[in-house]
Amino acid sequence: MRISIGNDHAGPEYKKAIVAMLEAKGHQITNYGTDSFDAVDYPDLAHPVAQDVEEGKADFGIVICGSGNGIAMTVNKHQKVRAALCWMKEIAALARLHNDANVISIPARYTSIPQAVEMVETFLSTEFEGGRHQNRVNKIACQ
């Protein structure tokens, strides 16, 4: 699987743990995030992730910032992106099952690294349920 990841200064340690897990499973990772704790502007790191998903260069995206909100808002500006702010594995599963989310947004200041890794594993291993949810997903994008 091809996965793009981006994070701001709140998420270098989260990214490191997530990337290690993903690479151990054989996934191809494109890293747009910072490895520094020096302040950066999350849109600069989020837009490339969203573009990869939108253009089919990545199957999924992972974005990380302090609250998870700003970076989710940024990637959701892209027409073919459905980013879900997740703070527990059950939310990550529902984001895939019901919303066919293709980007997970992680709030580094409100989850632990083990929780974040578990959420990503759940997100990537959960299939979209389709059925009654497909019509709703079709209505998400403004045409």
matplotlib code that plots the C-alpha trace (Angstrom):
import matplotlib.pyplot as plt

x = [0.0, 1.2, 0.7, 1.6, 2.2, 2.6, 3.0, 3.8, 6.0, 3.6, 4.0, 7.6, 7.6, 4.2, 5.2, 8.4, 6.5, 3.8, 6.3, 8.3, 5.1, 4.0, 7.5, 7.7, 4.4, 5.9, 4.0, 5.6, 5.7, 6.1, 7.0, 6.1, 6.3, 8.9, 11.3, 11.8, 10.0, 10.5, 7.3, 6.1, 2.9, 0.8, -0.8, 2.7, 2.9, -0.8, -1.4, 1.2, -0.4, -3.9, -2.5, -1.0, -4.4, -6.3, -4.0, -3.9, -0.2, -1.2, -3.9, -4.2, -2.9, -2.0, -1.8, -0.8, -0.9, -1.6, -5.4, -5.8, -8.3, -6.4, -4.6, -7.9, -9.5, -6.6, -6.6, -10.4, -10.2, -9.1, -12.1, -11.3, -10.1, -12.3, -10.2, -11.5, -10.2, -9.8, -8.9, -9.7, -9.6, -13.4, -13.7, -11.0, -12.9, -16.2, -14.5, -13.6, -16.8, -19.3, -17.5, -14.9, -12.3, -9.0, -7.0, -6.8, -6.0, -4.4, -4.4, -0.9, -1.6, -4.7, -3.6, -0.6, 1.8, 0.5, -3.1, -2.0, -0.3, -3.4, -5.7, -3.6, -3.6, -7.4, -7.9, -5.9, -7.3, -11.0, -12.9, -15.6, -19.0, -20.7, -24.4, -26.5, -23.4, -22.4, -25.1, -24.1, -20.4, -21.4, -23.1, -20.0, -18.2, -19.6, -19.9]
y = [0.0, 3.5, 5.9, 9.6, 11.1, 14.7, 16.2, 19.5, 20.1, 18.3, 15.0, 13.9, 11.1, 10.0, 9.9, 8.0, 5.2, 5.1, 4.9, 2.2, 0.1, 0.7, -0.1, -3.3, -4.3, -3.5, -0.3, 2.3, 5.7, 9.2, 11.5, 15.2, 15.8, 17.6, 15.7, 18.8, 20.3, 23.8, 25.4, 24.9, 25.7, 22.5, 23.5, 23.3, 19.6, 18.7, 19.9, 17.5, 14.5, 15.5, 16.0, 12.5, 11.0, 13.2, 12.2, 8.5, 8.6, 7.4, 5.0, 6.7, 9.7, 10.2, 13.7, 14.7, 18.0, 19.1, 19.0, 17.2, 19.8, 22.3, 19.8, 17.9, 21.1, 21.7, 18.3, 18.4, 21.4, 18.9, 17.6, 13.8, 13.8, 12.6, 13.1, 12.0, 13.3, 10.2, 9.9, 6.2, 3.1, 2.8, 6.2, 5.2, 2.0, 3.9, 6.5, 3.8, 1.7, 4.5, 7.4, 5.7, 8.1, 8.1, 10.3, 9.9, 12.9, 12.3, 14.8, 14.3, 16.3, 14.2, 10.7, 8.5, 7.1, 3.5, 4.8, 6.5, 3.4, 1.3, 3.8, 3.7, -0.1, -0.1, 2.6, 0.8, -2.7, -1.6, -1.8, 0.6, -1.0, 0.5, -0.2, 2.5, 4.5, 4.9, 7.4, 9.5, 9.4, 10.5, 13.6, 14.7, 16.3, 19.5, 19.3]
z = [0.0, -0.8, 2.1, 2.4, 5.8, 7.0, 10.4, 12.1, 15.1, 17.5, 15.7, 14.9, 17.5, 16.4, 12.7, 13.6, 15.4, 12.7, 9.8, 11.6, 11.9, 8.3, 6.9, 8.9, 7.2, 3.8, 3.0, 0.8, 2.7, 1.3, 4.2, 4.0, 7.7, 9.8, 12.1, 14.2, 17.2, 15.7, 14.7, 11.2, 9.4, 9.0, 5.7, 4.1, 5.1, 4.7, 1.1, -0.4, 1.4, 0.1, -3.4, -3.3, -2.3, -4.8, -7.7, -6.8, -5.9, -2.4, -1.4, 2.0, 3.9, 7.5, 9.0, 12.5, 14.4, 17.9, 17.9, 14.6, 13.6, 11.6, 9.5, 8.9, 7.7, 5.4, 3.7, 3.4, 1.1, -1.6, -3.6, -3.4, 0.2, 3.1, 6.2, 9.6, 12.9, 15.1, 18.7, 19.3, 17.2, 17.2, 15.5, 13.0, 12.1, 11.7, 9.5, 7.1, 7.5, 7.1, 5.4, 3.2, 4.7, 2.9, 5.3, 9.1, 11.2, 14.5, 17.5, 18.9, 22.0, 22.9, 22.1, 23.0, 20.5, 21.0, 20.5, 17.3, 15.9, 16.8, 15.1, 11.9, 11.9, 12.4, 9.8, 7.1, 7.8, 7.8, 4.5, 3.5, 4.1, 1.1, 0.8, 2.4, 3.2, -0.5, -1.3, 1.7, 0.7, -2.9, -1.4, 0.6, -2.4, -3.7, -7.4]

ax = plt.figure().add_subplot(projection="3d")
ax.plot(x, y, z, "-o")
ax.set_aspect("equal")
plt.show()
